[in-house]
Amino acid sequence: MKKKILSFMLAATMLTGLLAGCGSSESDNGAASNSGQNAGGAATEAGATNTDGGSVQVGIVLPTKDEPRWLQDQAQFESILGDAGFTNQVLFSQGSSATEKTNVETLVSQGVSVLIICAQDGAAAAAAVEEAKAAGVTVIAYDRLITGTDAVDYYVTFDSVAVGEAQGQYLIDNAPEGTGIPLYLYAGAATDNNAFLFFEGAWKVLQPKIADGTFVIANSPEAVALQDKAELTRDEQGKIIGQITTDWDFNVAKSKAEAHLTAAGADSKGDVLVLAPNDGTARSIADVFAADKDITSYRITGQDSEKASVQYVIDGKQSMTVFKDTRTLAADSVEMAVSVLNGNTPATDTTYNNEKKDVPAKQTDIVVVTKDNVKQALIDSGYYEASEFTGLE
Ligand code: BGC
């Protein structure tokens, strides 16, 4: 353990420099070797230096490889941890809490000191992190809060309520003139605490426009039943989310949107608004709306700034996305790990209650991206290369 702490201390110095230049993927990686592995067990080019006789210092568990969002996070972790000289391993749960638990157990058996975990299912992950905690591992919940357990030490997250607010506000600011505008609502997976936070933010800004008749909910009787309530309880949110969930799955999103448009009458067609919770589901839903001859125009939200959605935004097929800079989130969690292992208390700026405790948290702001600022937000910031897109002005 002492050796690990020393290497973390060393890395802390390196990390400070690294964070200052955050965004560059060409940072000094003089210490060569690669001990990082991906879920398939194949060695990656993580560039991590093995300083501890083959064991893994920092274990990372991410929900799925099937969404580009989490591949962005993987790339950032491997780059930051590798450059800082940590051995690390990123494992994917592939949508299964059982796989997630096995992944945690694997990492614990490999001797990780810190576990950074983005839960597949926030409640189900409690058992896995309790096991890690019992083995002396520091647990950092990453992006998604793990609920119902005191085995979560820290939480690094984007401001998820602000994501939902930004989506709702975009629809308000870009709505067609008039009243009675059809509004289609979609949400994330009910097993993800973030789905509630995104919906809470969106509802906060959209509800007054629904209550005064400017917007008319087109696809959720549960939401219609609650439309006069400015603030919803978790149970009430759960009822609506249960009806409009995409499960974070493109196919579910597509078939729900198809069913909604098939059932919709003429007054729910024409110029419409769509609250889509993230980019993957937004692209699926947008394709369905674009194919309906009775939809004259649609505005649709998203989040994550996935490459495919950035192209959709440039092409006018998706109206906005929210940029959640994974460089910052990954760097924040690594910085937190370094701090813990140096015996310091990591800097946090808020807390999130997970039903068992107020988890100290570090929260990162989000940026709204539309056609107008896509270049400035995503290319000039070094997140993507202009050459990865067509039609960029
Ligand atoms: C994340 C989003 C992501 C979604 C689906 C959420 O918890 O915050 O960025 O799009 O999960 O994976």
Boltz pocket constraint, residues with backbone or C-beta under 6 A from the ligand:
constraints:
  - pocket:
      binder: B
      contacts: [[A, 67], [A, 69], [A, 143], [A, 144], [A, 188], [A, 192], [A, 194], [A, 195], [A, 248], [A, 277], [A, 278], [A, 279], [A, 303], [A, 304], [A, 324]]
      max_distance: 6.0
